[in-house]
Amino acid sequence: MKALVTGGAGFIGRWVVNRLLEDGHQVWILDNLANGNYKNLNEFMLNGQALHFQKGDIKDTDTLDMVFKNEFDICYHLAASINVQDSIDDPQTTFANDTIGTFNILEKCRQHNIKIVFMSTCMVYDKAANSQGITEDHPTKPASPYAGSKIAAENMVLSYYYAYSLPVVIVRPFNTYGPFQKTGGEGGVVAIFIKNKLAGKNLTIYGDGTQTRDLLYVEDCAGFVTEAGYSHKVNGQIVNAGLGHDISINHLAKLIVKDNSKIKHVPHIHPQSEIRKLLCNYDKARKLLNWEPRVILAEGIRRTEAWIMEEYKKNEY
């Protein structure tokens, strides 16, 4: 296939590109490099794989007109503003990127009849109520403009399925971590904790640390996202993916640093956006896509730490 990946130079996008190339597809990337990094693609470029990169913004319709002349078979739409705290401080930017930008991509997919896989987020949900986890029918709760923008975009995506019979699927991965994730303020909790551990710094926890996360290794996430694009069974559907186990932030910190004196608690910057319990029920993905996570948390942390350690040495932090 000829596949377009918006946001393909980003963390999860890079791994989706990797999977598509492994599966023998031609891949085009559209990324404005606001969150992504061109160096994430270096190994693909050096190997001379079927990869094409276009720097550009999904809000720029002239750029989209040019890119979509390539007549893609599928579009994996991952480009977005992804930081919850930033969305509270600057909701306009998040709405413009995540909702209006998605509308622009939808219009191009409609005009060219291209299936779209829309990357949403577990942050659209209310907290898990029990040990069965959050299914796709669980109540949504836009506790941040990021979540609100994603829900608005989801509704637009589904409207194109019903109004125009455009093949679409909405994927809601839970908290994804792994190699190539940023280790700074915009990164995920696992990457930030490991970076601070290697630098000899304290691990900072917002709030009391009893909030839980369902941590999905990035290669498992990328496999899920690509498979959702390959399958007709999930067209018009919303599908979750996660590990199926949650862990408190306190426990995660102890798992990584193994030294309680290195763990510090600070007041939450935006406590109103905190989801107390995130636990994924991925029965639907198992049933429709035959998908299950393969990498357990301990192994995923080991792989992530090994990658960050190599980056740490290269950059001499």
C-alpha positions in Angstrom: 0.0 0.0 0.0 0.8 3.7 -0.2 0.4 5.0 3.4 0.4 8.5 4.7 1.4 9.0 8.4 0.8 12.4 9.7 3.0 13.1 12.7 5.2 10.2 11.5 8.4 11.8 13.0 6.9 11.7 16.5 7.3 9.1 19.1 4.4 6.7 18.3 4.4 7.8 14.6 8.0 6.7 14.2 7.1 3.2 15.3 4.0 3.1 13.1 6.3 4.0 10.2 8.7 1.3 11.2 5.9 -1.3 11.2 4.5 -0.2 7.9 8.0 -0.4 6.3 8.5 -3.8 7.8 5.3 -4.9 6.2 6.5 -3.8 2.8 4.4 -0.6 2.3 5.5 2.7 0.8 5.3 5.4 3.4 4.9 9.2 3.2 5.3 11.3 6.4 3.8 14.7 6.9 5.1 16.4 10.1 5.8 20.0 11.1 8.4 18.8 13.6 6.7 20.7 16.5 6.6 17.5 18.5 8.5 15.1 16.2 12.2 15.0 15.3 13.7 14.2 11.9 16.4 12.2 13.6 13.8 9.6 14.6 13.7 8.6 11.0 17.5 8.4 10.4 17.7 4.6 10.3 15.0 4.4 7.7 16.6 7.0 5.5 20.1 5.5 5.8 18.7 2.1 4.8 17.2 3.6 1.7 13.7 2.3 2.5 10.5 3.4 0.7 10.1 6.5 2.8 9.2 10.0 1.7 9.2 13.0 4.1 7.4 16.3 3.8 7.7 19.0 6.4 4.4 20.7 6.7 1.4 21.5 8.9 -2.0 19.8 8.8 -3.6 23.3 9.1 -2.0 24.3 5.8 -4.5 23.2 3.1 -2.1 24.1 0.3 0.4 21.6 1.7 -2.3 19.0 2.1 -3.4 19.5 -1.6 0.2 18.8 -2.7 0.7 15.8 -0.4 -2.6 14.1 -1.3 -1.7 14.1 -5.0 0.1 10.9 -4.2 -3.2 9.0 -4.1 -2.7 7.1 -0.9 -4.5 3.8 0.1 -4.6 4.7 3.8 -4.0 7.6 6.1 -2.8 7.1 9.7 -3.5 10.5 11.3 -1.3 10.9 14.4 -0.4 14.6 14.1 -1.6 16.5 17.1 -0.8 18.7 20.1 -0.4 16.0 22.8 0.4 17.7 26.1 -2.5 17.9 28.6 -1.0 20.6 30.7 -0.2 22.8 27.7 -3.8 22.4 26.5 -5.0 24.0 29.7 -2.6 26.9 29.4 -3.2 27.4 25.7 -6.5 25.7 24.6 -6.6 27.5 21.2 -3.4 25.8 19.9 -4.6 22.4 20.9 -8.1 22.9 19.3 -6.6 24.2 16.1 -4.2 21.3 15.7 -6.3 18.4 17.1 -9.8 19.4 15.9 -9.4 21.7 12.9 -6.4 19.9 11.7 -8.2 16.6 11.8 -11.1 18.2 9.8 -8.6 19.2 7.1 -7.3 15.6 6.9 -10.8 14.2 6.9 -11.8 16.4 3.9 -8.8 15.2 1.9 -9.5 11.6 2.8 -13.1 12.1 1.7 -12.1 13.7 -1.6 -9.8 10.8 -2.4 -11.8 8.0 -0.7 -8.9 7.1 1.6 -9.4 5.1 4.8 -8.3 7.1 7.9 -7.1 5.7 11.2 -7.5 8.4 13.8 -5.3 8.4 16.8 -7.3 9.5 19.8 -6.4 8.9 23.5 -7.4 7.3 26.7 -7.5 10.8 28.2 -11.0 11.2 26.8 -12.3 8.7 29.5 -13.6 9.2 33.0 -11.7 7.1 35.6 -12.1 3.3 35.6 -14.8 2.3 38.0 -13.7 -1.3 38.7 -11.1 -4.0 38.0 -12.8 -4.9 34.7 -11.2 -1.8 33.1 -12.4 0.8 30.7 -14.3 -0.5 27.6 -15.1 1.6 24.6 -18.6 2.1 26.0 -17.2 3.8 29.2 -18.3 7.4 29.8 -16.1 10.1 28.4 -15.1 13.1 30.4 -13.2 16.0 28.7 -11.3 17.1 31.8 -8.8 19.1 29.7 -9.0 21.0 26.3 -6.8 18.2 25.0 -9.5 15.6 25.8 -12.2 17.9 24.5 -10.5 18.5 21.2 -9.9 14.8 20.7 -13.6 14.0 21.5 -14.7 16.7 19.0 -12.4 15.3 16.4 -13.6 11.8 17.1 -17.2 12.9 16.4 -16.2 14.5 13.1 -14.4 11.3 12.1 -17.4 9.2 12.9 -19.7 11.6 11.0 -17.7 11.0 7.8 -18.3 7.3 8.3 -22.1 7.8 8.6 -22.5 10.7 6.2 -20.1 9.7 3.4 -19.4 6.0 4.1 -15.8 6.8 4.4 -13.9 4.0 6.0 -12.6 5.2 9.4 -11.4 3.8 12.7 -10.7 5.6 16.0 -8.0 4.1 18.1 -7.6 4.9 21.8 -4.3 3.7 23.1 -3.6 3.9 26.8 -0.4 5.4 28.2 2.3 4.5 25.7 6.0 4.5 26.5 9.2 3.2 25.1 12.3 4.1 23.0 12.2 7.5 21.1 9.8 9.0 23.7 10.9 12.5 24.9 12.5 12.5 28.3 11.7 16.2 29.1 8.6 17.9 30.1 6.6 16.7 27.1 7.6 13.1 27.6 5.8 10.3 29.3 6.2 9.4 33.0 8.3 6.3 32.3 10.8 8.2 30.1 11.1 11.1 32.5 11.6 8.9 35.5 14.3 6.9 33.8 16.1 10.0 32.6 16.1 11.5 36.1 17.3 8.2 37.6 20.3 8.1 35.1 21.1 11.7 35.8 21.1 11.1 39.6 18.1 13.4 40.1 15.0 12.9 42.1 11.8 11.4 40.6 9.1 14.0 41.0 5.5 12.8 41.5 2.6 15.2 41.1 0.1 14.8 43.9 -0.1 11.8 46.2 1.0 9.3 43.6 -1.9 6.9 44.1 -3.3 7.7 40.6 -2.8 4.7 38.3 -1.8 4.3 34.6 -2.1 1.4 32.2 1.3 1.4 30.4 1.5 0.1 26.9 4.8 -0.6 25.2 5.2 1.4 22.0 5.9 -1.5 19.7 2.7 -3.1 20.9 0.9 0.2 20.3 2.2 0.5 16.8 1.2 -3.0 15.9 -2.3 -2.2 17.1 -2.6 1.0 15.2 -1.3 -0.5 11.9 -3.6 -3.6 12.3 -6.6 -1.3 12.8 -5.8 0.1 9.4 -5.4 -3.3 7.7 -8.7 -4.7 9.0 -12.2 -3.9 7.6 -13.7 -5.4 10.8 -13.1 -2.2 12.8 -14.4 0.3 10.2 -16.7 2.8 11.9 -15.5 1.6 15.3 -13.7 2.9 18.4 -11.1 0.5 19.7 -9.0 0.6 22.9 -5.5 -0.8 23.4 -3.6 -1.2 26.6 -1.7 -3.7 28.8 -4.8 -4.6 30.8 -3.0 -3.9 34.1 -2.6 -0.6 35.9 0.1 0.6 38.3 0.2 3.5 40.7 2.7 6.3 40.0 4.2 5.6 43.4 4.8 1.9 42.6 6.1 2.8 39.1 8.7 5.2 40.7 9.9 2.5 43.1 10.1 0.0 40.3 12.4 2.3 38.4 14.6 3.9 41.0 14.5 1.4 43.9 15.4 4.1 46.4 12.6 5.8 48.3 14.8 8.8 49.2 15.0 9.7 45.5 11.2 10.0 45.2 9.6 13.4 45.9 6.0 14.6 45.9 5.0 18.0 44.7 1.6 19.7 44.3 -0.2 18.9 41.0 0.0 21.8 38.5 -3.5 21.1 37.1 -5.2 18.6 39.4 -8.5 19.1 37.6 -7.1 17.2 34.6 -6.0 14.2 36.6 -7.6 10.8 35.9 -7.4 8.8 39.1 -7.5 5.3 37.6 -6.7 4.4 34.0 -7.1 0.7 33.3 -7.7 -0.6 29.8 -10.1 -3.4 28.8 -8.9 -4.4 25.3 -11.4 -7.3 24.7 -12.7 -5.6 21.5 -9.2 -5.4 20.0 -8.6 -9.0 20.9 -11.9 -10.1 19.3 -11.8 -8.0 16.1 -8.1 -7.6 15.5 -6.7 -10.7 17.3 -4.4 -8.2 19.0 -2.9 -8.6 22.5 0.1 -6.8 24.1 3.3 -8.9 24.0 5.7 -6.8 26.2 5.2 -6.9 30.0 6.0 -3.8 32.0 9.3 -4.9 33.5 10.6 -5.9 30.0 9.4 -2.6 28.5 11.1 -0.6 31.2 14.3 -2.5 30.6 14.2 -1.8 26.9 13.4 1.8 27.4 16.1 2.3 30.0 18.7 0.7 27.7 17.7 3.1 24.8 17.7 6.2 27.0 21.1 5.1 28.4 22.5 5.0 24.9 21.0 8.5 24.2 22.4 9.7 27.5 25.9 8.7 26.5 25.7 10.2 23.1 24.5 13.6 24.3 26.6 13.6 27.5 23.8 15.0 29.6 
